[in-house]
Each structure stands twice: as C-alpha cells, then as structure tokens.
Amino acid sequence: QSSSALHTDPAMVSIFVEQESKMQDTRMTSVFQTKEQLERKRCQKMYSSSHLGRSGHSASPCPVIMEEHGTMEVVFKRMVEKALTEKNLQGLQQAWARWRSRTPADVPLDNRELANVRRQAAEIARRQLKEAVRDGESVAVETALRNADHVADIFPCAPEVKSALEYKAAMSYCEHDEL
C-alpha cells in the first residue's frame, strides 16, 4: 500500500521529483558559461622571454637582487679586486689576512673566479720577479721572491709560480749575490 500511496499523493511525488532533480544536478559535469563569460576574450597571448627581449620592455618589472655592501664576503672580494687592478700582491695578502679566520674552503669565490685570481696573481708575481732581476737590486729581488712565495703557498695557492723561469732566475740571483 505504501508504494500505491506514493504514486497517488501529488505532494509526495513533487518532493520526490525535486530531490531527484537535485541529485542529477550535483552529478552534472558540464557547466554552461554565462553570457558575460562568453563575450570575454577567451585567449590571452603569453609572450615569451625572447619576444620581451626584442621588444625592449615587459609588462611587469623584473626584480633585481642586490648584494649587501658590508658583509665580509663583499669586503674580501673588493679587496682582492682592488689589489689585482693595482697589481699589489701585498694588498692581496692583506685581504687574505682579513679572511684567514675562516677556512680556505669558505672563500667567497667560485672556481672560475678563484682560477682567474690565481692566474692574475701568478702573472703579477712573475712580472715583479722579472723586473727586480732586471733592475739588479737585491732588496727588490728579495721582496719579489717573498711575494711570489706568498702567492704560491698562502693565497691564492698558485704553485706554478715557483716553477717559472723568473722565479728560478731570482733564486739564482740571490744565491750569487750572497757569494
């Protein structure tokens, strides 16, 4: 009787139909867009970085990462750069003396920068040795040898300086000068 009562009672039928339509709505997967959404521009072109580079500007500003000015790393790098531009090996050793409290592995130079520092310091040391031997002053030769030893053994650890012809000539000059 309950099933026949359900079919005959119009109020119960309308409640059942409403519940059934709500259940079907929740299972529905396709969503229709409103008229405003349809009229909106559907495709927005994203520009590639090469396009931005050719056009010379971009829609959003590019963030710039700036180095801190007072950190030990920045001060060390500046001292090294200044010493190399002035061709001052003693300044290079002063920069190392300020950094020496840390381990050599913590030097704030990457491999390429450190290799460049080694190459430049070795060239400066060889040039100083050559000029000192050519001038013939024993004090200048001893100073150049001391600087070359520091470059080879302490910082930036460029042992090739000791195998250079200029170093060997300065050593033989000191040996002959002592005799």
C-alpha positions as CSV (number, residue, x, y, z in Angstrom):
1,Q,0.0,0.0,0.0
2,S,2.8,2.4,0.7
3,S,4.0,2.2,-2.9
4,S,0.5,2.9,-4.2
5,A,0.1,5.8,-1.7
6,L,3.4,7.3,-3.1
7,H,2.1,7.3,-6.6
8,T,-1.2,8.7,-5.7
9,D,-0.2,11.5,-3.4
10,P,0.8,14.5,-5.6
11,A,2.7,16.3,-2.7
12,M,5.0,13.3,-2.3
13,V,5.5,13.0,-6.0
14,S,6.6,16.6,-6.3
15,I,9.1,16.2,-3.3
16,F,10.5,13.1,-4.9
17,V,10.9,14.8,-8.3
18,E,12.6,17.8,-6.6
19,Q,15.1,15.5,-4.8
20,E,15.7,13.6,-7.9
21,S,16.4,16.7,-9.9
22,K,18.8,18.0,-7.2
23,M,20.7,14.7,-7.3
24,Q,21.0,14.9,-11.0
25,D,22.2,18.5,-10.8
26,T,25.0,17.5,-8.4
27,R,26.1,14.7,-10.8
28,M,26.2,17.0,-13.8
29,T,29.7,17.6,-15.1
30,S,29.3,20.1,-17.9
31,V,28.9,23.7,-16.8
32,F,27.4,26.3,-19.1
33,Q,29.0,29.7,-19.1
34,T,27.1,32.9,-18.7
35,K,26.7,35.5,-21.5
36,E,29.4,37.7,-19.9
37,Q,31.9,34.9,-19.7
38,L,31.3,34.0,-23.3
39,E,31.8,37.6,-24.5
40,R,35.1,37.9,-22.6
41,K,38.3,37.4,-24.5
42,R,39.0,33.6,-24.2
43,C,42.6,33.5,-25.3
44,Q,45.2,35.8,-23.8
45,K,48.6,35.6,-25.5
46,M,51.5,35.0,-23.3
47,Y,54.7,36.5,-24.5
48,S,57.9,34.5,-24.5
49,S,61.1,35.9,-22.9
50,S,62.7,36.2,-26.4
51,H,59.8,38.4,-27.5
52,L,60.2,40.6,-24.5
53,G,63.9,40.9,-25.2
54,R,63.2,42.0,-28.7
55,S,60.5,44.5,-27.8
56,G,62.7,46.1,-25.1
57,H,60.1,46.2,-22.4
58,S,58.0,43.9,-20.3
59,A,54.6,44.2,-18.7
60,S,55.9,43.5,-15.2
61,P,59.1,44.9,-13.6
62,C,62.0,42.5,-13.3
63,P,63.2,42.0,-9.7
64,V,66.9,42.8,-9.2
65,I,68.8,41.1,-6.5
66,M,71.4,43.4,-5.0
67,E,74.4,42.4,-2.9
68,E,74.9,43.6,0.6
69,H,77.6,46.1,0.9
70,G,79.1,45.5,4.3
71,T,79.4,41.7,4.6
72,M,82.8,40.1,5.0
73,E,82.4,38.3,1.6
74,V,81.8,41.6,-0.3
75,V,84.7,43.3,1.5
76,F,87.0,40.4,0.7
77,K,86.1,40.4,-2.9
78,R,86.6,44.2,-3.2
79,M,90.0,44.0,-1.6
80,V,91.0,41.2,-3.9
81,E,89.8,43.1,-7.0
82,K,91.5,46.3,-5.9
83,A,94.8,44.5,-5.2
84,L,94.7,42.8,-8.6
85,T,93.9,46.0,-10.5
86,E,96.7,47.9,-8.7
87,K,99.0,44.8,-9.2
88,N,99.6,44.9,-5.5
89,L,100.4,41.4,-4.2
90,Q,100.8,42.7,-0.6
91,G,97.2,44.0,-0.8
92,L,96.2,40.5,-1.9
93,Q,97.8,39.1,1.2
94,Q,96.1,41.7,3.4
95,A,92.8,40.6,2.0
96,W,93.7,37.0,2.8
97,A,94.8,38.0,6.3
98,R,91.3,39.5,7.0
99,W,89.7,36.3,5.7
100,R,92.1,33.8,7.3
101,S,89.9,33.5,10.4
102,R,87.7,31.3,8.3
103,T,88.6,28.1,6.4
104,P,90.0,28.3,2.9
105,A,87.0,26.3,1.7
106,D,84.8,29.2,2.7
107,V,86.4,31.7,0.3
108,P,83.6,33.6,-1.3
109,L,84.9,32.9,-4.9
110,D,83.6,30.3,-7.2
111,N,86.0,28.0,-9.1
112,R,86.1,30.3,-12.1
113,E,86.8,33.4,-10.1
114,L,89.4,31.7,-8.0
115,A,91.2,30.4,-11.1
116,N,91.1,33.9,-12.5
117,V,92.6,35.3,-9.3
118,R,95.4,32.6,-9.3
119,R,96.2,33.4,-13.0
120,Q,96.4,37.1,-12.4
121,A,98.4,36.8,-9.2
122,A,100.9,34.5,-10.8
123,E,101.3,36.9,-13.8
124,I,101.9,39.8,-11.4
125,A,104.4,37.8,-9.3
126,R,106.4,36.7,-12.5
127,R,106.4,40.3,-13.8
128,Q,107.7,41.6,-10.4
129,L,110.4,38.9,-10.3
130,K,111.5,39.7,-13.9
131,E,111.6,43.5,-13.2
132,A,113.5,43.0,-9.9
133,V,116.2,40.8,-11.5
134,R,116.5,43.1,-14.5
135,D,117.0,46.2,-12.1
136,G,119.6,44.2,-10.1
137,E,118.6,45.5,-6.7
138,S,118.9,42.7,-4.1
139,V,116.2,44.2,-1.8
140,A,113.7,44.3,-4.7
141,V,114.5,40.7,-5.7
142,E,114.0,39.6,-2.1
143,T,110.7,41.4,-1.9
144,A,109.6,39.9,-5.2
145,L,110.6,36.5,-4.1
146,R,108.7,36.9,-0.8
147,N,105.6,38.0,-2.7
148,A,105.9,35.1,-5.1
149,D,106.3,32.6,-2.2
150,H,103.1,34.1,-0.7
151,V,101.2,33.7,-4.0
152,A,102.5,30.1,-4.4
153,D,102.0,28.9,-0.8
154,I,99.4,31.1,1.0
155,F,96.9,32.8,-1.2
156,P,95.7,32.1,-3.9
157,C,97.8,28.9,-3.9
158,A,99.4,29.1,-7.3
159,P,102.4,26.7,-7.0
160,E,103.2,27.2,-10.7
161,V,104.9,30.5,-9.7
162,K,107.8,28.5,-8.2
163,S,108.4,26.6,-11.4
164,A,108.5,29.7,-13.5
165,L,111.8,30.8,-15.1
166,E,111.5,34.2,-13.5
167,Y,111.4,32.6,-10.0
168,K,114.4,30.4,-10.8
169,A,116.3,33.4,-12.1
170,A,115.6,35.4,-9.0
171,M,116.7,32.5,-6.8
172,S,120.0,32.1,-8.7
173,Y,120.4,36.0,-8.4
174,C,120.0,35.7,-4.6
175,E,122.5,32.8,-4.4
176,H,125.1,34.7,-6.5
177,D,124.5,37.9,-4.6
178,E,125.2,36.1,-1.2
179,L,128.5,34.7,-2.5
